Amino acid sequence: TTHVHQTPTMAAITISQVSAGLLGALHFLFAFTHLADPAGAITQMTGAKSSTPIAMHCIAIIGVCHAVLGFLYAMFAKVKSEGVRKCSLAIWGAVFLPLCIYAQYAFPATGKAPVGIPPMDMPFPLLYGFALVVALGFAPIKPFKFKKAAKKSSAPKTPSTATRKSSRARKTK
C-alpha cells in the first residue's frame, strides 16, 4: 500500500459545546456534594446542626437529579447537532431555572423567603452562575478550531499520487 499524505483536519468546538460541558460539570459538582454528605449539605444550606432522615433522603435525591443532569449535559456537549444542544440548554433555562426560583420562594430551606431584588441569598448566586453558563451557549461566537495531530502510518512514505503523476508528466515531455 502507498502512503497518501493528508493535511491535518481542523476540529472545531462551538460555544454551545463549552456551555453544555460546563453545565454538566457544575451539575456533577452538586451531585457529589449532595450525595457525599447530605447532612453536611443541609448544615451548609440552613445552618442547622442536625437533620432528619427524610431531609437527608431529599438532599440525596436532589444529588441524584444533579447527577442525571450532569451526564445529560456531558452527552449534549458531544452531540454533533447544534440545534439539539441549544434546545437542551433552552429547556434548562425555561424549566429548571424558573422551578428552582419558585421553590426558593414557596419552600425556603431556612423558613424565610428570599429578600431583595435581585435576591442574593443562597442559592441565588449559584443559580445566576448556572444561568450565565447556559446563556453563554447562545452567544454569537464562532467555533474554536484546533488542529488534530496527523496520524502516523506504518507504511513507507512515498510521494502522493498527484505528485507522482505530475513528475511522470514532466519526464515524458
N, C-alpha and C positions, 0 to 999 in steps of 0.2 A: 504494500500500500504506500501511497505517496502522502507526504505531509502537505497540507494546504494551509497556508498562513491566513488566519482570520484576525481582523482587527478586533481589539477588545470591545465588547459591547458596554454600553453605559447602563448601569442600574439606576433607577430613579425612585426616590421616596417622596411621597406627597405630604403636605402639611396635615391632611386628614389622617394619614397613617401615623404620623407623630402624635397627633391628638388622641387617636384611639389607643395607641400603645401607652401613652402617659395615663390616660383614664383607667386602663386596665391595671397599670402598676399601682395607682392610687387605691383602687378597689382591693387589690391584693394586700396592700399595707393594712387597710382597715379590716380585712378578713383575718389577717394574722393577729392584730391587736384585740379583736373581739373574741376570737376563738382561743387564743393562748391563755388569756386571763380575764374571763368575763367579770369576775368580782372586781378586779383592778380597773377594768374599763368603767364599771359603774361608779367606783370611787372617784375616778378621774373626771367623769361627766357631772356627777352630782355632789361630790364631796362626802357622800355617805360612807361611814366606816364599815358598815356591814350590808349585806344584800340577801334577799330571799332567794330560794331555789328557783322560783318562777321568773324572777328578774334576771338571774344568771342564764336561765334557759333562753329567755327572749333575746338577750345580748348575743348568745351563741348563735341563735337562728339568724340574727342580723349579720353576724360574721359569715355564715353560710351563704346568705344572699350576696354579700360583697364578693365572696369567692366566685360565685357563679358569674357575676358581672365582670370580675377580673378576667376569667377565662374567655368570656364572650368578647370583650374588647381586645384582648390579646389576639384572638382569632380575627376580629374585624380589622386589626392593624395589618394582617397578612392577606386579606381578601383583595383580589385584583380590581373589583368593581368599585370605583369611586362613589357611584350613586348609592350602593348598598352601605358603604361605610358612612357616608354623610347622613343617610336615612337613619342609621343606628344612633348616630350622635344626636340627631334631631329628636328621636324618640326619648333619649336620655334627658334632653333639655325640656321636652314637653311633658314628660311623665314623672321621671324620678325627682327632678329638682322641685317642681311645684308640690308634689306629695310630701317631700321632706319638709318643705317650708310649712305646709299645712299641719303636719304632725308636730312641729315645734310649737305652734300656737295652740293647737287643740289639745295636745297631751304633753306639756312641757315636762322634761325629766326632773326639774327642780321644783315643780309645782307652781312656778311663776312664769307667765307668758313673757316672751322677749319684749324689750322696750327699745325705743329709738328708731330713727329712720336714717339710714338702714340699720337694722339691728346688728350689734357687734357681739352679742352674747354667743358663746359656743353653742352649737357648731356652725353658726352662720359664716364666720371667716373661712372655715373649711369648705362650706358649700359654695362660697364665692370663688374660691380657688378651683374647685371642680368645674364650675360654670365657665371660668376663663379658659381652662384646658379644652372644654368642649367647643367654646366659641372660636378658639384657635383653629379648629378643624375646618372652619368656614372662611378663614382668611384668604384673600386672593394672592397667595404666594405660590410662585412657580415651583415645580418639583425640584428637589435637590438631586444632583447627578453625581454618581460615584463610578469610577472605573472599576470594572471587575478584573481580577487578575486573569491573565491568559492561561489556559490550561496547557500543561506540559504534555507533549506527545512522546511516546516511546519510539515512534517511527523515526528513521533518519531524516534530517532536514534536507529537503530538496526545493528547488525553486518552484513557485506556484505554476499551475498550468498556463496561466496567462503570460507569465514571464518566459516560460519555455517556448510557447508559440511565437512570441514576438522575437525571441532570439533566433528561432528557426527561420522565421521570415526574413530576418536580416542576413542570415548566412546564405540563403538561396538566391539572393539578389545579385 
